[in-house]
Amino acid sequence: MYRKAQSAMEYLMTYGWAILVILIALGAMFYLGVFDASTPNNCQIQAPFNCLDVLLVGVAGEDPGTLTLSIGVSSASSPTVSSITINGNACTPIMVGGILETSLTLNQVNIVSCSNGDLTAGDKFTGTIALTYTSQYGGLDHSVEGTFSGTVE
């Protein structure tokens, strides 16, 4: 009877040490941030537009989250930003010098900024941007949509 008890204790101790080593290794990996998935900031939009960069900065308790999109326009007449949403919420365009930054200029990089106070540093975000423009050949109105995502800095 004592030999069975000793065998059972040795079995439990061996597996106990193995489980303890695994838990210490997992704890060290969590501490070092191995499991923190970083989301790269990226954006995509349909032609004739080109999304170059996206940045969302949030400061908790001070300024609202400010989204900045860099958009290039190659061949569209009178392009304007129709709407921007971040995580399903509308993003209010920021006024610069009393003018809303919704009109884009052809053949240059345009900065589109809007404000969304719900996000703070470290939050993940995803959103859409809708643009309307007139075709330079037929004068017809067109709409395109783009997506962006990343982590608030």
Steps between C-alpha positions, in 0.01 A plus 500: 500500500786740579663433164181598317481824698865579429450431130195726490686782679796475260258511206326813637831673583644437153195643325476781755854620422432478126182707534681754719775544238239551227316761710824690569585498127152628407521771768836616365364512145198707609733733692720549192197577281521202266120469494429871439400505135596832348282619217685691229333818381382449143248643260358408160283695263373455146646676196540787405601558863802368686508472879858557612483495880264500797565618854264523796621673815299489821574670831281377786312779677648784295458521124266279302645233272621664179512295180732613221483341154745579221318462168642551152273589208615405151218574256168617641316830473367670814562212746345542844484287815140389558537324834747336737412243766725354770387181677147565374482859632497811281821702502449879493727683250735751662468862391823673397473877466120479502499255205410132525776279362274304268617617156802327345748646251610319183862377468607560858486329838193613691472482878151416624449537877203425719425468870363205700528531879418137585850357449813511713859385448533125442143448372459325168294675233348425164302728276378602160529815290258586219599736218302650215647642182409600146653315208727728300381341174124465527407734784320223689503476880670197653543368854783291638564357842817413682594326823763565764608336825771506763582580860448838667837662582 
